[in-house]
Amino acid sequence: RIASLCAATRIRHAHREGSESACGKGGGSSNALSPQKEAGTYYLDGSVVFDSVYFLSPVGWLRIFADGGVIVRVSWVRRGIPGDASSPLLRQALKELGEYFSGERRQFDVPVRALGTEFSEKVWHRLAAIPYGETLSYSALATDVGCPGGARAVGSACGRNPVPIIIPCHRVLPRSGQLGGFAWGQNAKRVLLQLENQTW
């Protein structure tokens, strides 16, 4: 694992085996969390148990997953279960998310680990450097990561971002200036951009 410091958040990453072109074609990311039989217990790659906590935000219920000393996923869920965070890390994540949604925080300090293909991780690192209140087009982002003309590949990598908000994929827009897609839906993307003083 390589620890790296980005302008907006810390990302620990580990490259997976498999071939991939410069623009992200090839082996995909396998970072999805899948539920097992025991309610409330989640695994990554079938082996690691994660702590989690729910957070009610202006875009709906979020579930934050932690593995040891890092946040590994932020997921939108239809319904959450209020409860106390089980670790200092999750308490820190809740505090920072609360500050973000109240307009008191512009960047996150909580450490995250984003696992994916080499191309996806390159995109996520660039996402983490987009300042609060600013946006970038998919095509410009593609150029920044060495994939000119690869806006679609960049969009796919944004859609696989395991820690939205903390790694701000909502700050990437089509070159047309339209809102564009978002894994949690356009309304959630609009709310996040409006929170950051963008007009939609």
Residue pairs with C-beta under 8 A, 6 or more apart in sequence:
1 12
1 13
1 14
1 113
2 12
2 13
2 14
3 10
3 12
4 10
4 11
4 12
4 13
4 125
6 125
6 128
6 129
7 107
7 128
7 129
7 131
8 107
8 108
8 128
8 129
8 130
8 131
8 132
8 167
8 168
9 107
9 108
9 109
9 110
9 111
9 112
9 128
9 166
9 167
10 109
10 111
10 112
11 112
11 113
11 114
11 121
11 124
11 125
11 128
11 167
12 70
12 111
12 112
12 113
12 114
13 113
13 114
13 115
13 116
13 121
13 124
14 113
14 115
15 117
15 118
15 121
16 27
16 29
16 30
16 115
16 116
16 117
17 27
18 26
18 27
18 117
19 26
19 27
20 26
20 27
20 117
20 118
20 119
21 119
22 119
22 146
22 147
22 150
23 119
23 142
23 147
23 149
23 150
23 153
24 117
24 119
24 120
24 123
24 147
24 150
24 153
24 154
24 156
24 157
25 153
26 117
27 117
28 117
28 160
29 115
29 116
29 117
29 120
29 160
30 45
31 44
31 72
31 73
31 114
31 115
31 116
31 160
31 162
33 42
33 43
33 44
33 50
33 65
33 72
33 73
33 75
34 42
34 43
34 46
35 41
35 42
36 42
36 43
40 52
41 49
41 50
42 49
42 50
42 52
42 65
43 49
43 50
44 50
44 67
44 72
44 115
48 67
50 65
50 66
50 67
50 72
50 73
51 65
51 66
51 67
51 86
51 87
51 90
52 63
52 64
52 65
52 66
52 90
53 63
53 64
53 83
53 84
53 85
53 86
53 90
53 93
53 94
54 61
54 62
54 63
54 64
54 77
54 80
54 81
54 82
54 83
55 61
55 62
55 63
55 64
55 80
55 93
55 94
55 97
55 98
56 62
56 80
56 82
57 97
57 101
58 101
58 191
58 195
59 76
59 184
59 187
59 188
59 191
59 192
60 76
60 77
60 78
60 184
60 188
61 76
61 77
61 78
61 79
61 80
62 74
62 75
62 76
62 77
62 80
62 97
62 165
63 73
63 74
63 75
63 77
63 80
64 71
64 73
64 74
64 90
64 93
64 94
64 97
65 71
65 72
65 73
65 74
65 75
66 72
66 87
66 89
66 90
66 93
67 113
69 89
69 111
70 89
70 111
70 112
70 113
71 89
71 93
71 110
71 111
71 112
71 113
71 163
71 166
72 112
72 113
72 114
72 115
72 162
72 163
73 162
73 163
74 162
74 163
74 164
74 165
74 166
76 164
76 183
76 184
76 188
85 91
85 93
85 94
89 110
89 111
92 109
92 110
93 110
96 105
96 108
96 109
96 110
97 165
99 105
100 106
100 108
100 165
100 195
101 195
103 195
106 131
106 132
106 133
107 132
108 166
110 166
112 163
112 166
112 167
114 121
114 124
114 161
114 162
114 163
114 167
115 121
115 162
116 124
116 157
116 160
116 162
119 145
119 147
119 153
119 157
120 157
120 160
122 145
122 146
123 141
123 145
123 154
123 157
123 158
124 157
124 161
124 167
126 141
126 144
126 145
127 141
127 158
127 161
127 167
127 168
127 169
127 171
127 172
128 167
128 168
130 136
130 168
130 171
130 172
132 168
132 196
133 196
133 197
133 198
134 171
135 171
135 172
135 173
135 193
135 198
136 144
136 171
136 172
136 173
137 151
137 172
137 173
137 174
137 175
138 151
138 152
138 154
138 155
138 158
138 172
138 173
138 174
138 175
138 180
139 149
139 151
139 175
140 175
141 151
141 154
141 172
142 148
142 149
142 150
142 151
142 153
142 154
145 154
147 153
147 154
151 174
151 175
154 172
155 172
155 180
155 181
158 169
158 172
159 169
159 181
159 183
161 167
161 169
161 183
164 170
164 183
164 184
165 192
168 192
169 182
169 183
170 182
170 188
170 189
170 192
170 193
171 193
171 196
172 180
173 179
173 180
174 180
179 186
179 189
179 190
179 193
179 200
180 186
180 189
181 189
182 188
182 189
190 200
193 200
194 200
